[in-house]
Amino acid sequence: MDEPKEEHLEERPSLIRKSTKRILMRALWRSLPILPGPDIYDLFVDLRRSRKSVDEKIQQALESLQDASRLVDELEDSLAERTRKLNTLRQEVDRYSKLAEIEEDKAKAIVQQLELSVNKGKNVERWVSVAINIIAGLLLFILGLVLSPMVKTWFGVGE
């Protein structure tokens, strides 16, 4: 039960300022005739400050180490994730490269077949085109011979 009371007392603001307490303590120590009181008091205060300073530095160092450890863990996780992604991308590149090689061979075979088919069909296609053109020309010639008297009379030309 004593500890909570002490904590409660420490939390409460002091009625006397620190500088006033320091002056009173120095005066009290001066009143002792044999001992060099103010010097001992100053040494005591310096030792207390030094201990607090060392404790604070240790605490800061501990916090810094914890932060560094967290940062290293985060970097390690990030690096592992990037490594996994890189390996996945490498596998994809290898797969697509192999697929491209296979597809290239197939494409070459298809192009060769098409060229053969087109070349074979060229001669036949040419003869069919010649036949169509001759038939169309003969049909127009015959129509011109047959229909020319009718068109002359209709337009009234040559009567």
JOQUIJO-V60582 format. One record per residue. RES is the residue in one small letter. PHI is phi in degrees with one decimal (NA if undefined). PSI is psi in radians with two decimals (NA if undefined). OMEGA is omega as a letter, one per 20 degrees, with the letter a starting at -180 (NA if undefined). Layout:
RES;PHI;PSI;OMEGA  RES;PHI;PSI;OMEGA
This chain:
m;NA;-0.40;a  d;-68.1;-0.62;a  e;-63.6;-0.78;r  p;-61.3;-0.58;r  k;-66.3;-0.72;r  e;-63.1;-0.74;r  e;-63.0;-0.67;a  h;-66.4;-0.66;r  l;-68.0;-0.64;a  e;-69.7;-0.56;a  e;-74.2;-0.50;a  r;-71.7;2.38;a  p;-66.2;2.48;a  s;-73.7;2.50;r  l;-78.3;-0.46;a  i;-108.4;2.34;r  r;-67.6;2.74;a  k;-62.0;-0.70;a  s;-64.0;-0.66;r  t;-67.4;-0.73;r  k;-60.5;-0.74;a  r;-62.4;-0.78;a  i;-63.9;-0.74;r  l;-63.3;-0.75;r  m;-64.3;-0.72;r  r;-63.5;-0.71;r  a;-65.7;-0.70;r  l;-63.0;-0.76;r  w;-67.3;-0.57;r  r;-67.8;-0.48;a  s;-71.4;-0.29;r  l;-78.0;2.12;a  p;-73.4;-0.62;a  i;-88.5;-0.69;a  l;-86.4;2.53;r  p;-78.5;1.35;a  g;-57.3;-0.95;a  p;-60.7;-0.59;r  d;-67.6;-0.73;r  i;-64.1;-0.73;r  y;-62.2;-0.79;r  d;-61.9;-0.70;r  l;-63.8;-0.75;r  f;-60.7;-0.79;r  v;-63.9;-0.76;r  d;-61.9;-0.72;r  l;-63.7;-0.71;r  r;-64.9;-0.77;r  r;-62.6;-0.73;a  s;-62.4;-0.75;r  r;-62.9;-0.75;r  k;-63.6;-0.72;a  s;-63.5;-0.77;r  v;-64.6;-0.75;r  d;-61.1;-0.72;r  e;-64.9;-0.73;r  k;-65.1;-0.70;r  i;-62.6;-0.75;r  q;-63.3;-0.74;r  q;-64.1;-0.71;r  a;-63.9;-0.73;r  l;-62.7;-0.79;r  e;-63.1;-0.71;r  s;-63.7;-0.74;r  l;-64.2;-0.69;r  q;-65.3;-0.73;r  d;-63.1;-0.75;r  a;-62.9;-0.70;r  s;-63.7;-0.75;r  r;-63.2;-0.73;r  l;-63.7;-0.74;r  v;-63.1;-0.72;r  d;-61.6;-0.76;r  e;-63.4;-0.76;r  l;-63.8;-0.69;r  e;-64.0;-0.77;r  d;-62.7;-0.77;r  s;-62.5;-0.76;r  l;-65.1;-0.71;r  a;-63.5;-0.72;r  e;-64.9;-0.76;r  r;-64.7;-0.64;r  t;-64.3;-0.74;r  r;-61.5;-0.77;r  k;-63.4;-0.72;r  l;-62.9;-0.76;r  n;-63.3;-0.69;r  t;-63.2;-0.76;r  l;-64.6;-0.68;r  r;-63.0;-0.73;r  q;-62.8;-0.73;r  e;-62.5;-0.76;r  v;-62.1;-0.78;r  d;-61.2;-0.77;a  r;-63.0;-0.79;a  y;-67.6;-0.59;r  s;-64.3;-0.79;r  k;-63.7;-0.74;r  l;-63.3;-0.70;r  a;-64.8;-0.69;r  e;-62.7;-0.78;r  i;-64.1;-0.80;a  e;-65.0;-0.61;r  e;-64.0;-0.75;r  d;-63.6;-0.74;r  k;-65.7;-0.71;a  a;-63.5;-0.71;r  k;-62.0;-0.73;r  a;-64.5;-0.73;r  i;-64.7;-0.75;r  v;-62.1;-0.73;r  q;-63.4;-0.73;r  q;-63.4;-0.74;r  l;-63.1;-0.74;r  e;-62.2;-0.72;r  l;-63.2;-0.78;a  s;-64.0;-0.75;a  v;-66.4;-0.75;a  n;-65.1;-0.68;r  k;-64.4;-0.76;a  g;-73.1;-0.31;a  k;-62.3;-0.82;a  n;-64.0;-0.81;a  v;-63.9;-0.75;a  e;-62.6;-0.69;r  r;-62.6;-0.79;a  w;-66.2;-0.64;r  v;-66.5;-0.73;r  s;-62.9;-0.73;r  v;-62.5;-0.76;a  a;-64.0;-0.76;r  i;-62.7;-0.78;a  n;-64.0;-0.71;r  i;-65.2;-0.78;a  i;-63.3;-0.76;r  a;-63.9;-0.73;r  g;-63.9;-0.78;r  l;-62.9;-0.70;r  l;-63.0;-0.77;r  l;-66.2;-0.65;r  f;-63.9;-0.80;a  i;-65.3;-0.73;r  l;-62.8;-0.67;r  g;-63.6;-0.71;r  l;-66.9;-0.73;a  v;-75.7;-0.72;a  l;-90.6;-0.20;a  s;-61.9;-0.72;r  p;-63.2;-0.65;a  m;-67.8;-0.69;a  v;-69.9;-0.63;r  k;-63.6;-0.75;a  t;-71.0;-0.63;a  w;-65.8;-0.72;r  f;-85.8;-0.20;a  g;75.8;0.62;a  v;-106.9;2.37;r  g;81.0;0.36;r  e;-88.1;NA;NA
